Amino acid sequence: MPRFSGEKVLMRIFIGEGDKYGRKPLYEALIDFLIGEGFAGATVLRGVAGFGPHSIYHTDKLLRLSAELPIVLEVVASREKLDRAMPKIDEMMSGGLITMETVNIVRYCKKDDRQCELKEP
């Protein structure tokens, strides 16, 4: 099985479930942008609880129609690719937090997966 290993950057974008960009949920707009920019992949995680800078506790345990639960979007790419994407991401953000850290990755691909070869993270 072919594999790729090396050093990349993990970017995590912390936002709220109710955050928007235009009429879309922000996480959807970010995913659409990353796909359009040719990123190899991204994951959106919905938290069951969390709080932000105002110390307001948000949880899925409360009976509310619209819980403002935490959302974390994760993407791994080269520093250069993320740097090129940051001006648009900055424009899309109305609050939240972004962290970036250097990570060592190991990516496995099927032998006949040409997409994997073409889309190095």
Backbone hydrogen bonds, N-H to C=O, Kabsch-Sander energy under -0.5 kcal/mol:
donor,donor_aa,acceptor,acceptor_aa,energy
4,F,107,R,-2.5
6,G,105,I,-1.7
8,K,103,V,-2.7
9,V,77,A,-2.9
10,L,101,E,-3.1
11,M,9,V,-0.6
11,M,75,V,-3.1
12,R,99,T,-2.6
13,I,73,L,-2.6
14,F,12,R,-0.6
14,F,97,L,-3.5
15,I,13,I,-0.6
15,I,71,I,-2.7
17,E,69,L,-2.3
19,D,16,G,-1.6
21,Y,24,K,-2.5
24,K,21,Y,-1.6
26,L,19,D,-3.0
28,E,25,P,-0.5
29,A,25,P,-2.1
30,L,26,L,-2.8
31,I,27,Y,-2.2
32,D,28,E,-2.7
33,F,29,A,-2.2
34,L,30,L,-2.7
35,I,31,I,-2.6
36,G,32,D,-2.3
37,E,33,F,-1.7
38,G,35,I,-1.7
39,F,34,L,-2.3
43,T,74,E,-2.4
45,L,43,T,-0.5
45,L,72,V,-3.3
47,G,45,L,-0.6
47,G,70,P,-3.2
50,G,58,H,-2.1
52,G,56,I,-0.5
55,S,52,G,-2.1
57,Y,55,S,-0.6
58,H,50,G,-3.2
60,D,48,V,-2.1
62,L,59,T,-0.6
64,R,62,L,-1.4
69,L,67,A,-1.3
71,I,15,I,-2.8
72,V,45,L,-2.7
73,L,13,I,-2.3
74,E,43,T,-3.1
74,E,72,V,-0.5
75,V,11,M,-2.1
77,A,9,V,-2.1
82,L,78,S,-2.2
83,D,79,R,-2.6
84,R,80,E,-2.0
85,A,81,K,-1.4
86,M,82,L,-1.6
88,K,85,A,-0.6
89,I,85,A,-2.0
90,D,86,M,-3.3
91,E,87,P,-1.7
92,M,88,K,-1.7
93,M,89,I,-1.6
97,L,14,F,-1.9
99,T,12,R,-2.5
101,E,10,L,-1.9
103,V,8,K,-2.7
105,I,6,G,-3.0
105,I,103,V,-0.5
107,R,4,F,-3.3
109,C,2,P,-2.4
113,D,110,K,-1.7
114,R,112,D,-1.3
117,E,113,D,-1.1
118,L,114,R,-2.0
119,K,115,Q,-2.1
120,E,118,L,-0.7
